[in-house]
């Protein structure tokens, strides 16, 4: 389907205060998109917004708990008013605390499942009508290599595996409307989450990073810009024949 109007693109990037989300927002701004930057705290998004606006881009920070249905709907409405209807959505917000199964509380399970799969559902539902109207759209959901199994995080692994099924289902449902949906599954990426993992294991981050590098075929860990580059491709007009896929950005094959 050819888009009826496709002059100015607006992106919604959830979980964009720092790390991967911030890198994605900056990269998409460089690609010419106006960015609605969503995270828990508006102040935390200040660096992302500044990095974009200081070089002439357009960005708006919106404080939003992605597990709150009404808040996500309101955030998308505010971004639409500021920049126009969004036709690009990157769902990056997520958490992944570690706990053995017997030690995991029901609250932790509910929180992880509430943020990781529910947030993308709320955002996609809010943005989807704009994409269908435009006859064009791109959805990128951030999964993880943990989706194939993670002994220390059964909640996180379950959520990220579910997000893959969600992505493939969106691709089937929205494809006839000119909308693609894909998932990125990062491996070890330098981030707050991997730093927290190092602390939990009682390791310095550089030692933790060095150990990870030994098992990665390309001989290095990932950086947020590695993920941003992949997201940039997936939301580009040229990626219109790529949909329902899981792109493992992990420095090697993932079983």
N, C-alpha and C positions, 0 to 999 in steps of 0.2 A: 504494500500500500504506500502511495506517495503522500508525504505530509502536505496538508493544506496550507499551513503557515509554518515556516521554519527559518526564521531570520535570526532571532536572538534566543539563545539557550540558557535556561536557568537550571542549576544543579542544587540538589539538597544532599548534603554530606553529613551523616549522623556519626557522632563520636569523633569530632574534628578538632578538639582542643589541642591535641598533641599527637605525637607518634605517627602511626600510619594514616589516621584520618586527616591530620593537619597536612601531611605530605600530599595526600590525594587532593585536598581542597586547593592547595597551592598549585599543583600541577594542572588541575582543571581550569583554574583561573588563568593560568598561562596559555591554555588552549582556547581561551576566549569566552568561558562561561562565567556567569554571575553566580556566586556561591552563597547559599543559605547554610550557615555553619551551625550545626546543632550539637550541644553538649549540656551536661548537667548545670554548668555555671557559665553565665555570659562572660564573666571576668576571665575565666580560664581560656576563653576563646580569643582574648585580646591579641595575643601574639600572632595567631593565625590570620585574623582579620587585618592586622597591621602589615603583615608580610605581603598580603594580597593588595591592599589599597595603596601601599607605599610605592608600588610599581604601576599604578594606574588601573588595577583590577577593581571589581565590585564584590563586596562581601558584607554579609549581615550576620551577626551572632544572635542566636535565639536559645535561651536557657530552656531545656526540655528534658524531662525524664522520659526516655523512650518506652518505658514500661507503662506509661500513663497514656491511655488511648486518647483522652480529650486533649492532653497537652500536645501530643504529636499532631493531631488534626489542626489545632490552633497554630502550631508552629508553621505547618505547611501553608496555611491560609495567610499568615503574616509574610512569609517569603514570597508568596504569589503576589500579594499587594505591592511589595517592594520592587520586585524584579520581573514579574510576569509569570505565567504558568510554568512550573518546572517540568522538564521532559527528561531529566537525568536524576537518578537516585542512587546514592552509594550508602549502603547500610553497613557501617563499620562499628557502631557502638556495641560493646560487649564486655563481659567480665569472665574470669576463669580461675577462681580460687581453687586451691588443692585441698582434698580431704579424702581419706580412705572411706570406703562405702559405709562401714560400721560407725564411723565418726561423723558422717555427713548428716546434718540436720535437715528436717523437712523444709525449714525456712531457707537454707542455702539452696536446696534443690529448686524450690519455687522461685527464688530470686534469680538464679542463673537461667532458668527456663523462661522467666518473665521478661528478662532483658534480651537475651540472645535471639530467640525466635520470635517472640511477640512484638518486639520493637520493629523489626523489618516488616512484619505483617501490618502493623498499624500504619507505618510510613508508606508502604506500597499501596495500601488501600486508599490512603489520602491523595497520593500522587497519581495513581493510575488513571483516574478520569481525565486529567489534563493531557496525559500521553495519548489516550484513545482519541480525544478531541483533535489533537494535533496530527494524529496518524503516524506518530513517531515517538520513540522513547527508548531509554536505556536504563536497566536496573542491574546493579552490581551488589551482590551480597557477600560479605566477608565471612567465609567459613574458616577452616583450619585443617592442618594435617591431623589434628586430634580427632577429626570426624571418622577416621579409619580405626580409632581405638586409642584410649589414653587411660592407663591403669590408675593414674592419680587423680583423674577428673572425669568420673563417669557422667556427672551432670553436664559438664562443658562439652564432652564428646557427643553426648546424646543431642544436645542443643545444636551443635555445629553439623552433625549428620542430618538432623531434621531440616536444617536450613538448606541443605543440598536438595532434599526432596521438594521443599517449598520453591526453590529456584527453578527446578525442572518443570514443576507444575505451572509456574508463572509463564515460562517460555511457551508451553503448550497452549495456555489459555490466551495469552496476549499477542502471540506471534501474528495472528491474522490482522491485528490492528497496527502492525508496524513496530511493535515493541519487542526488544530482546531482553532476556534475563540470563545472567551468568553469575557464577560464584568464583571467587578467588580464595584459594586455600593456602595461606602462607605457612612456611616452615619456621625455623628459628629466625626471628627478626628482632633487631635491637629495639627494645620498647620498654615501657614501664612494666608490662606483664612479664617479660623475660628477666628483668631486673628483680622483680618480686620473686620469681621462681628461684633465682640464685640465692636470695636471702633466706628463703624457706629451707634450702638445702645447706645453708651455712657456708656458702662459697662466695668469694669475691666475684664481681661480675666478669672481670677479665679472665679469671680462671674458668668460670662457667662458659664463657664465650669460646675460649680456646678448646675446651673439651667438645663443644658442639661442632667446631670447625673440623675436628678430626673425623667426624662421621658424615660430612657433607661432601659429595663428589667434587664440587667446584672449589672446595678448599676455603670457603669463607662463609660467614653468616649473612643473613639478609639485612638490608636497610629499608627504612620506610619508603625511600624513593624507588626501590625495586617494585614494591607493590603499587605505588602511584603510577609508575610507567605502564604497568599491566592494566590498571583501571582506565588510564587515558586511552589505551587502545580499545578496550571493550566498549567505552561510551562514544567512540568516534563514529562518524557517518560510515567510514569504511569497514566497520565491523558488523554490518547488518546481516551477514550470513553466519554469524557465530552466535548461537543461542542455546540455552539449556546445558552449557558446558561447565565443568569444574576445572579451573586452571590452577595447577599446583605450582606455586612460586616458592620452591624449596631447595633450589640448588642441585636437584637430582630427582630421580624417580621416586614415587611414593606408592607403596604396595597397598 
